[in-house]
C-alpha cells in the first residue's frame, strides 16, 4: 500500500528507495522484503510508462501548437525559418535545416533554403545532388533516414560538399525526414546534434509527423504566393486596360476634333496648331520635297540630311519612328503617295497608348487636308508617271505632241536631260522609293521604281556628275552599296528611251564585271562604251582618248601620233622606235615628253596604254578606209568623165 500511495502521489524515485531502506532497517523478513522490492520495480515501470505517455502527449501537443503557428506565417522564406526553429525546439537538437528541390530543373538536386542553430555561412545555399547524403535516401524512398555519427558512417553515399559543411558545423547525429504533400516529396527536413546520438523511434515518428505538417504548410504558402502573384498580375492587367481605355478615349476625342477642323475647311497651320496643343510640343509639317509647310513652336535645329533620312525611314516603315533628341517623325501619305512628313519634338516623352497613336492619326488628318487642297496633285503625278512610261516605251514618241504636254507638267524634255538608273544592292526598296519621289520633285524631273531599280530623268548635261550626286544621297540613306548607270545628255523625247537602254547596259555591265556599288557611263567605260552605247561611236572614243595628240599634230604638222604608234610597236623602247622612224633617239624622247604633257603622266599605265593602243588602231583603220573611199570616188568620177568625152 505504501508503494501504491507513493505512486499515486507521483513521488520521485528517491522516495521509493527510502521505503526499501526503511524496511531493511526494521529487519523486515526476507519474504516481505522481496515482495516490497518487486512492488518498487513494478512501480518504476509504471512511472516510466506514465512518463513516456506524458512525453508523447507533450510532443503531440507541441506538434499541434507548431501546426497552428505555421498557419500564421506568411511567405515561404519566413515559413521555412519557422519550421527549422520549431524542429530544433521540438527534438532538442543543436541544428535544424530545410532543403527544397529545384522545381525548374528536375535533375538539379536540392538547395538548403533555411537553417537554425548554424554557426557558419556554408549551409544556407548549399546544393545537394540526388545521389549523395541522407537527403538522397529520403528522396528515393520517401521514408526517414538517420545516422548517429554521420562522418563515421561508411554506409552512406558521400559528398565532399556535404561532408565539408558537417565537419565545419561539428555535427555528428543527423535525422532527415521527407517534406511533402500527399505522395509528392519536394524537400527534406533535417535535425542534427553536435554529439553522437541514437534517435528513438518516438523521436523519429515525431520528426516524421512534423515533416508532414511542415510540407502541408509549405505547399499552402506556395499556393498562397502563386495566388497573390496572379491577383497582382490581374490587378496590373486591369490597371493597364483602364489606362489603355482612357488613352484610347483621349485619342478618339482628339482625332474627332482634328477631323472636325478638316471638314470645316481649315488650312494646314490651323490643323497643326490644334495638333501641337494635343501633343504638347513643337510640330513641323514638311511637304514631299522636304520643304517646311508649317512650323509650330520652336523645334531644335537639325541637320537636313538627318531629317531626310528619318523621313524615308518613317515612309518605309509606314508608321511614326523615334529620332534622337526625343523627337518623332510620322509619314504623311495617301494612297501610297508621299505627301510629306510630320516632325514632332514633344515636351514630354510620348507613350504608345496615347502620344504615338495620336501622332499617327494627326499625320492622317494632315494627309487628308493636303489631299483636299491638292485634288489635282494625284492626277498631276499620274500624268507624270504616264509621261515617263511613254518616253521609255518602245513606241517612238512624237515630239510635237509630247513637248507641250511635258511643259504643262513642268518638264522641258526638249532641253538637255540625263537618265540615271540606281539599284540598291539588297534590302527593302521602301526607303529608296520615298527618296526617289522627293528627289525627282526637287530636280524637276521624273522617276520610276520597278523591281528594286530607281529610274530618274533629270535636267542636266553631265551624266557622270548626276550619277555621283545620286550616289552621294542614296548610298548613306539605304545603308548598302548602290550600283548606278547613267547616260545622256538627250534633248529630244525620242532619244530618252535610247539613253535609258545605254544606262541599263552600263548597269548590267557593272554587275557582270563585279563592280557592285560603282558608277559608270558609256563615256567612262572606255572601249566598252563603244559597244554599250547607241550614240557614242568610234570617232567619239578616239577623240576622248588621243584627241589632244591628234589636235596637236593637225595644228603644228608634227608626228606625235606616228611616234606613239612606233613606240608601242617597239615594245615601249624609245631607241627601237627612233630606229623605225629614222630619227635620233633624243627626238623620240622629246616627242614622248610632249605626249606626256598632252595626255597626262599616267598614259603609260597598263589600262591607259591599252586604251591608247586601241584608239590608235581605230584611228589608223578609219583613215585607211577613208582614203580608200576617196580613191574609189575619184575612179568613178574619172570613168564618168571619159564616157562623156566619148559620147555623141
SVG drawing of the C-alpha trace seen along z (x, -y; Angstrom):
<svg xmlns="http://www.w3.org/2000/svg" viewBox="-17 -79 87 94">
<polyline fill="none" stroke="black" stroke-width="0.4" points="0.0,0.0 2.9,-2.4 4.2,-1.8 0.8,-2.5 0.4,-5.6 3.8,-6.9 2.9,-6.0 -0.4,-7.7 1.2,-10.8 3.8,-10.9 6.7,-10.7 10.2,-10.8 12.4,-7.7 14.3,-8.6 11.1,-8.1 10.8,-4.5 14.4,-3.9 13.8,-5.4 10.9,-3.0 13.2,0.0 15.9,-1.3 13.3,-1.7 12.2,1.9 15.7,3.2 16.4,1.2 13.2,2.6 14.6,6.1 11.7,7.0 11.5,10.6 13.1,11.7 9.8,12.7 8.3,9.4 11.4,7.5 11.4,9.4 7.7,8.5 8.4,4.9 11.3,4.8 9.1,6.4 6.5,3.7 9.1,0.9 10.3,2.3 6.8,2.6 6.1,-1.0 9.2,-2.2 8.0,-0.6 4.6,-2.2 6.2,-5.5 8.3,-5.1 5.2,-4.2 3.4,-7.2 6.4,-9.4 6.7,-8.1 3.0,-8.7 3.3,-12.2 6.3,-12.8 4.4,-11.7 1.5,-13.8 3.7,-16.8 5.3,-16.1 1.9,-15.8 0.8,-18.9 3.9,-20.7 3.3,-19.4 -0.3,-20.7 0.9,-24.1 3.6,-24.0 0.9,-23.2 -1.2,-26.1 1.7,-28.5 2.8,-27.6 -0.6,-28.5 0.0,-32.1 3.3,-32.6 3.1,-34.2 5.8,-33.9 7.8,-30.8 11.1,-32.0 9.7,-33.1 7.8,-29.8 11.0,-27.7 12.9,-29.6 10.0,-28.9 10.0,-25.2 13.7,-25.0 13.3,-26.8 10.4,-24.6 12.3,-21.4 15.2,-22.4 13.0,-23.1 10.7,-20.0 13.5,-17.5 16.0,-19.4 18.7,-19.2 21.6,-21.6 20.8,-22.5 17.9,-22.1 17.7,-23.0 15.3,-22.7 16.2,-21.7 13.8,-22.1 14.1,-20.6 14.6,-22.9 11.2,-23.0 12.6,-24.4 15.2,-21.6 14.3,-18.1 17.9,-16.9 19.4,-19.8 19.0,-18.3 18.0,-20.3 19.1,-23.6 19.2,-24.3 16.9,-27.3 16.8,-27.9 18.9,-26.9 18.6,-27.3 21.4,-26.9 24.1,-27.1 27.5,-28.7 28.9,-29.1 27.5,-30.6 28.2,-27.3 24.9,-25.6 22.3,-28.0 22.5,-27.9 24.3,-24.6 23.1,-22.5 22.9,-18.8 22.7,-16.2 20.2,-13.3 22.8,-10.7 24.6,-11.8 23.8,-12.4 20.8,-11.4 18.6,-13.6 19.1,-11.4 17.9,-8.3 14.9,-10.3 14.0,-11.5 14.3,-8.0 12.4,-6.1 10.1,-8.8 11.0,-7.5 13.1,-8.9 16.9,-8.2 19.3,-8.8 22.8,-8.2 24.1,-8.5 27.5,-9.7 27.4,-10.9 31.1,-11.3 31.9,-7.8 29.0,-6.1 30.6,-4.4 27.4,-3.0 26.0,-6.4 26.5,-7.9 29.2,-10.6 29.5,-14.1 32.6,-16.3 30.4,-19.5 28.1,-17.9 31.0,-16.4 32.7,-19.8 29.5,-21.5 29.0,-18.7 32.7,-19.0 32.6,-22.8 29.4,-22.7 30.8,-20.0 27.7,-17.8 27.5,-14.0 24.0,-12.7 21.6,-13.7 18.0,-12.7 16.3,-13.5 12.6,-13.1 10.7,-13.8 9.0,-17.2 6.0,-16.9 2.3,-17.0 0.4,-13.8 2.6,-11.5 4.8,-14.3 8.1,-14.9 9.6,-18.3 12.1,-18.7 13.9,-17.3 13.7,-18.4 16.9,-17.8 17.7,-17.7 21.3,-17.4 23.3,-17.2 26.9,-18.1 27.3,-14.8 26.8,-11.2 23.1,-10.4 20.8,-7.4 17.4,-8.8 14.5,-6.9 11.5,-5.6 9.3,-8.2 11.7,-11.0 11.8,-9.7 8.0,-9.4 7.6,-12.9 10.0,-14.2 8.1,-12.4 4.9,-13.9 6.5,-17.4 7.7,-16.9 4.1,-16.1 2.7,-19.2 5.5,-21.4 5.0,-20.0 1.3,-21.0 2.3,-24.4 4.9,-24.9 2.5,-23.8 -0.1,-26.2 2.4,-29.0 3.4,-28.3 -0.2,-28.2 -0.9,-31.4 2.1,-33.2 1.1,-32.0 -2.5,-33.2 -1.2,-36.5 1.1,-36.8 -1.9,-36.0 -4.1,-38.5 -1.3,-41.2 -0.9,-40.4 -4.7,-40.6 -4.7,-44.0 -1.8,-45.2 -3.7,-44.0 -6.8,-45.7 -4.9,-48.9 -3.3,-48.7 -6.6,-48.0 -8.1,-51.0 -5.2,-53.2 -5.4,-52.0 -9.1,-52.6 -8.7,-56.1 -5.9,-56.8 -7.9,-55.4 -10.8,-57.7 -8.5,-60.7 -7.1,-59.8 -10.5,-59.4 -11.7,-62.7 -8.6,-64.5 -8.9,-62.9 -12.5,-63.9 -11.6,-67.5 -8.9,-67.4 -11.2,-65.8 -13.9,-68.5 -11.3,-71.1 -10.5,-69.4 -14.2,-69.1 -14.6,-72.8 -12.1,-73.7 -9.2,-74.8 -5.7,-75.4 -2.7,-73.3 -1.5,-75.8 -4.7,-75.8 -4.7,-72.0 -1.0,-71.9 -1.7,-74.4 -4.5,-72.2 -2.4,-69.1 0.6,-70.8 -1.8,-71.6 -3.0,-68.0 0.6,-66.6 2.2,-69.3 5.3,-70.0 6.9,-71.7 5.4,-70.4 6.8,-70.9 4.8,-69.9 7.1,-69.2 6.0,-68.5 7.1,-65.7 10.3,-67.5 11.3,-68.4 10.2,-72.0 8.7,-73.4 5.0,-74.0 4.1,-74.9 6.3,-75.2 4.5,-75.4 6.7,-76.1 10.5,-76.2 11.9,-72.9 15.6,-72.4 18.0,-72.9 18.6,-69.6 20.7,-68.6 18.7,-68.4 20.3,-65.2 19.3,-63.6 15.7,-64.8 15.5,-63.4 16.9,-60.0 14.4,-59.9 11.6,-60.8 12.5,-58.0 12.7,-55.6 9.2,-56.6 7.8,-56.2 9.5,-52.8 8.0,-51.6 4.6,-53.1 4.4,-54.4 5.9,-57.1 9.6,-56.4 11.6,-57.8 14.6,-60.0 17.3,-61.5 16.6,-64.3 13.3,-62.6 11.6,-63.5 9.4,-61.6 8.8,-61.6 5.5,-60.4 4.8,-59.8 2.1,-61.8 0.8,-59.5 -2.4,-59.0 -2.9,-56.1 0.8,-55.2 1.7,-58.8 4.4,-60.6 2.7,-63.8 5.3,-64.8 6.1,-64.2 5.5,-65.4 8.4,-66.2 7.4,-66.4 9.6,-67.3 7.3,-66.7 7.7,-68.5 7.3,-65.1 8.3,-61.6 5.5,-60.1 3.8,-56.8 2.4,-54.2 -1.0,-54.4 -1.6,-58.0 1.1,-60.1 2.4,-57.9 -1.2,-56.8 -2.3,-60.4 0.7,-61.4 -0.2,-58.8 -3.8,-60.0 -2.6,-63.6 -0.5,-62.6 -3.6,-61.1 -5.5,-64.3 -2.7,-66.3 -2.7,-64.0 -6.4,-64.4 -6.2,-68.2 -3.3,-68.3 -5.1,-65.9 -8.2,-68.0 -6.2,-71.1 -4.3,-69.2 -7.0,-67.3 -5.2,-67.9 -1.9,-66.7 -2.8,-63.0 -3.8,-63.5 -0.7,-65.6 1.5,-62.8 -0.3,-60.2 0.3,-62.3 4.0,-62.5 4.2,-58.7 2.4,-58.2 4.7,-60.7 7.8,-58.8 6.4,-55.4 5.7,-56.8 9.2,-58.2 10.7,-54.9 8.4,-52.7 9.4,-51.0 6.8,-53.2 8.6,-56.1 7.3,-59.3 6.0,-62.2 8.0,-65.3 5.4,-67.9 2.8,-66.3 4.9,-65.4 6.9,-68.6 3.9,-70.9 2.3,-68.1 5.6,-67.8 5.9,-71.6 2.4,-71.7 3.8,-69.3 6.9,-71.4 9.3,-69.1 11.3,-70.6 12.1,-67.4 13.4,-69.4 16.3,-70.6 19.3,-68.5 18.3,-65.7 20.3,-62.7 19.0,-59.2 20.2,-57.7 19.4,-54.1 20.2,-53.3 19.9,-49.9 20.4,-49.4 22.0,-46.1 19.6,-44.2 17.2,-45.4 13.7,-46.8 13.0,-49.3 10.6,-51.4 13.2,-54.0 14.7,-54.2 11.2,-54.8 10.4,-57.5 13.8,-59.2 13.3,-58.9 9.9,-60.6 11.3,-63.5 14.5,-63.8 12.5,-63.9 10.4,-66.7 13.4,-68.6 15.2,-68.3 12.1,-68.9 12.4,-65.5 10.6,-62.2 11.1,-58.9 10.0,-55.3 10.8,-52.4 10.5,-48.9 12.0,-45.6 14.2,-47.4 15.7,-49.7 15.2,-53.5 14.9,-55.3 15.4,-59.1 15.1,-61.5 16.5,-64.8 17.8,-68.0 21.5,-68.2 24.3,-67.8 26.7,-65.6 25.5,-62.1 28.5,-61.2 28.1,-64.1 24.4,-63.4 25.2,-59.7 27.7,-60.7 25.1,-63.1 22.5,-60.3 25.1,-58.0 26.1,-60.6 22.5,-60.9 21.1,-57.4 24.0,-55.2 24.2,-56.5 20.4,-56.6 19.8,-52.9 23.0,-51.9 24.2,-49.5 26.0,-49.7 24.2,-51.4 25.2,-50.5 24.4,-53.3 24.4,-53.5 23.8,-56.8 23.6,-58.1 22.9,-61.2 22.5,-64.1 19.5,-63.9 17.5,-66.9 14.5,-65.3 11.7,-63.0 12.6,-60.3 16.2,-60.0 15.1,-59.2 14.4,-55.5 17.8,-55.1 19.6,-56.8 17.7,-54.6 18.9,-51.5 22.5,-52.7 22.3,-53.4 20.8,-50.0 23.6,-48.4 26.1,-50.2 24.3,-49.0 24.3,-45.4 28.0,-45.7 29.0,-46.8 27.1,-43.8 28.8,-41.3 32.2,-42.8 31.6,-42.5 31.8,-46.3 28.9,-46.4 28.4,-49.8 30.2,-51.6 29.1,-54.4 29.5,-54.2 28.5,-56.0 29.2,-54.9 31.9,-57.6 33.6,-56.5 33.8,-52.8 36.3,-53.3 36.1,-51.0 33.3,-49.1 31.3,-52.3 31.6,-51.9 29.9,-48.5 27.3,-49.6 26.4,-53.0 24.0,-53.5 25.3,-57.1 28.9,-57.1 30.7,-55.9 34.3,-55.2 35.1,-58.9 33.9,-60.0 36.0,-57.2 39.2,-58.1 38.7,-61.8 38.2,-61.1 41.4,-59.0 44.0,-60.7 42.2,-63.8 44.8,-66.2 47.6,-64.4 45.6,-64.5 44.8,-68.1 48.5,-69.0 49.6,-67.2 47.0,-68.9 47.8,-72.4 51.7,-72.1 52.2,-69.5 54.1,-67.3 54.3,-63.5 53.3,-62.7 50.6,-60.2 53.1,-58.3 55.6,-58.4 53.1,-56.8 52.4,-54.0 56.1,-53.3 56.7,-53.5 54.1,-50.8 55.1,-48.7 58.7,-48.6 57.5,-47.3 57.8,-50.8 61.5,-51.2 62.5,-54.7 65.7,-53.5 63.9,-51.0 61.1,-53.5 63.8,-56.0 65.3,-53.4 61.9,-52.7 61.1,-56.4 64.7,-57.1 65.2,-59.9 67.6,-60.4 66.6,-58.8 66.6,-62.3 63.9,-63.4 61.7,-60.5 62.3,-61.4 61.3,-65.0 58.2,-63.8 57.3,-61.5 57.7,-64.3 55.2,-66.4 52.8,-63.4 53.0,-63.2 52.1,-66.9 49.1,-66.3 47.8,-63.0 48.9,-63.2 51.6,-61.4 49.8,-58.1 49.3,-57.5 51.8,-54.5 49.9,-52.7 48.7,-49.3 45.0,-50.1 45.5,-53.5 48.1,-52.2 45.6,-49.6 43.0,-52.3 45.5,-54.4 46.7,-51.5 43.1,-50.6 42.3,-54.3 45.5,-54.4 44.4,-51.3 40.8,-52.6 42.2,-55.9 44.5,-54.3 41.8,-52.0 39.3,-54.8 42.0,-56.9 42.7,-53.9 39.1,-53.3 38.5,-57.0 41.4,-57.1 40.0,-54.0 36.6,-55.6 38.1,-58.8 40.1,-56.9 37.1,-54.8 35.1,-58.0 37.9,-59.5 37.9,-56.5 34.2,-56.7 34.4,-60.4 37.2,-59.7 35.2,-57.0 32.1,-59.2 34.2,-62.0 35.7,-59.6 32.2,-58.4 31.1,-62.0 34.0,-62.8 33.4,-59.7 29.7,-60.3 27.9,-61.9"/>
</svg>
